[in-house]
Amino acid sequence: MTTILTLPVLLPMLGAAVTVLGSRWATLQRVVGVVVLSVVAVLAGVLLVVADERGPIVTELGGWPAPMGIALVADRLSALLLLVSTLVTLAVLVYAIDQRIADYGRGTASTTFHPMYLMLCAGVSLAYLTGDLFTLFVAFELMLTASYVLITRRTNASRIRAGMTYVTVSLLSSLLFLTAIALIYAATGTVNLADLAGRIGTLPSGLRSVLGLMLLVVFGIKAAIVPLHFWLPDSYPNAPGPVAALFAGLLTKVSFYALLRTQTLLFTRDEPWTLLLVLAVATMLVGALGGLVQNDLNRLLSFLLVSHIGFMLFGLAVFDAAGVAGAALYAAHHITVLATLFLVSGLITRRTGTVALDRMGGLARSAPWLAVLFAVPALTLAGMPPTAGFVAKLALLEAGAAAGVDTRIVAGVVILASLLTLYALVRVWVRVFWGKRRAPLPDEDDADEVVIGTARSSVPMYAATGGLVAVSLAIAVFAGPLTALTARAGADLVDPVSYRTAVLGARASR
Amino acid sequence: MTTSRDESHDPMPFEEWDRPREAWLLSGDCRRPGQRSLLLEMTTRAVFPTVLVFSLYLLLVGHYGPGGGFSAGLVAGLAFVLRYIAGGSDDLGAVVRVRAPAVIGTGLVIALLTALAPVAWGAPVLSTTKLAVALPLLGRAELQTSVFLDVGVYVLIIGVVLDLLRALGTGIERDMRDAGEDA
């Protein structure tokens, strides 16, 4: 079982190495990518079941005991998010492969795409599984470095501009992260999360607040919390469809997971965190209002992505078991639904040749299946019953209503932001799917990665998108067991003692 | 890149068996004479093998002393950077005939298999052990299995440096030539 824990990290890396070596054989690359991610998905499922039944699974790399060596930990939260993320990466990979086949033919191989994609997956797995603050930094760097390559492949001028914003902001936040780790190590003498949980409580409260706020800023930049969100709507929409879906689904949520893990484990609180409540309100409203006025479909989705980060922040800000559980459930739902919407946006653009809402129309008649694929995740994101979004939002609202007056007010903002989201998406629906049919616009730039306006989309691209819709529906169908699972995960999170005992064993008391 | 290599496939006359092999010297026709620096080329000829041997020393000494796969790989990479600076991309192409991504992939595979290998003996991932063998004449020799991980990292880093030279060196030179500027 402890070996299984390392495989979600090592297998994608091995896959990356094999796809680099086989960079002339397109079929080999595709098979390796899909097989590796499928195996990791199965392993993540096994980890989730075992972690839920027997408590956190821990392995110490190289057999070095935990505070000194590096520990990998899979508890309910990390295993759940790992499973959902891997399903998303698998579906996006299938979509990307078929888009490539549709655009360039079956034989076209790529030296960079598959290795970088799998490296990014390895980084995501490591970020979820690590029990060590410095390894978390390494995981983020692995993930981000791969994402720099993916966002700047086959560039045109606008993509280079967007890529520069993205790279600069990410590097800045990584530098801050490294500084924060250095300060934490200087203050406590350890970077192991479980060990830190015991030691950081003995620091003076001022120093503890500074360290906590530094980590909040670091992960706030990476997770696009208002007012640190400015880079996201500028960079994501310029990436090619599947890459944007991958980033939108995973990167910000991994950062949110890191925020959730560090704040609940290291900087425990007994009552709601007012600062984070304010940030959550700002994030929800700025994102939703920003989404209302966009004409570019991908920018609109990016703003909604920012808005819904605020929902998860609200769950964390409530800072009790119910709130954190709601945030975990919301993260799982958010990963699938945002990735789906960006994939659908890619399909729409392939059909219409544009991302501008005012230049499309009538797709409901010309592409009814596309309309279905858009409608389900759109309703899910807006949180209409009986979708997964409703289940997740209900968990957040219940937690907010039970926690106090402040949180009840913010819960009202949650409902307002949901309505604004619904309005923004209805606007998309009216512009894109209703109205009179329009002929697709021609591809403006033949040289770039994306072929658009051809209406050529293979069945597997639809199937991959449909698969993600199915995952999202499954979250709604299995809402009962899942809510119970995240409730247990939330209870784990607000009680750091169980995490410490699992990692450090008898050494935890010292 | 190919013009200077073609003649080496010709069978070499017996009496010229000790003729210097081109791969260890800078191939003379790679740059315009005005751009060549004789001093740098001669220094490179002497330093290149020395640096490679030093990098192997760093690789092996790394378990107990300063060194290890990463720094050894960088030092070896610097040897190739020196050749590139002295002789340009044609000379580098004459020394390194494999594609840089293949080097990177090989290094990564070696490192990852070393990480996974202990599982076969029931030990945790990434654990290492000490192998001791009695060699005739030399006596007892010890080998930390972590050296295989270092070898993987070493190869990987060399591949990365070569890829950087290819992308940022040769690639930019080619772009400048295509644009009509003098590289």
Boltz contact constraints between the chains, C-beta under 6 A:
constraints:
  - contact:
      token1: [A, 3]
      token2: [B, 119]
      max_distance: 6.0
  - contact:
      token1: [A, 6]
      token2: [B, 125]
      max_distance: 6.0
  - contact:
      token1: [A, 10]
      token2: [B, 112]
      max_distance: 6.0
  - contact:
      token1: [A, 13]
      token2: [B, 112]
      max_distance: 6.0
  - contact:
      token1: [A, 14]
      token2: [B, 112]
      max_distance: 6.0
  - contact:
      token1: [A, 17]
      token2: [B, 105]
      max_distance: 6.0
  - contact:
      token1: [A, 17]
      token2: [B, 108]
      max_distance: 6.0
  - contact:
      token1: [A, 17]
      token2: [B, 109]
      max_distance: 6.0
  - contact:
      token1: [A, 20]
      token2: [B, 101]
      max_distance: 6.0
  - contact:
      token1: [A, 20]
      token2: [B, 104]
      max_distance: 6.0
  - contact:
      token1: [A, 20]
      token2: [B, 105]
      max_distance: 6.0
  - contact:
      token1: [A, 21]
      token2: [B, 102]
      max_distance: 6.0
  - contact:
      token1: [A, 21]
      token2: [B, 105]
      max_distance: 6.0
  - contact:
      token1: [A, 23]
      token2: [B, 101]
      max_distance: 6.0
  - contact:
      token1: [A, 61]
      token2: [B, 126]
      max_distance: 6.0
  - contact:
      token1: [A, 62]
      token2: [B, 126]
      max_distance: 6.0
  - contact:
      token1: [A, 62]
      token2: [B, 127]
      max_distance: 6.0
  - contact:
      token1: [A, 63]
      token2: [B, 124]
      max_distance: 6.0
  - contact:
      token1: [A, 63]
      token2: [B, 127]
      max_distance: 6.0
  - contact:
      token1: [A, 111]
      token2: [B, 101]
      max_distance: 6.0
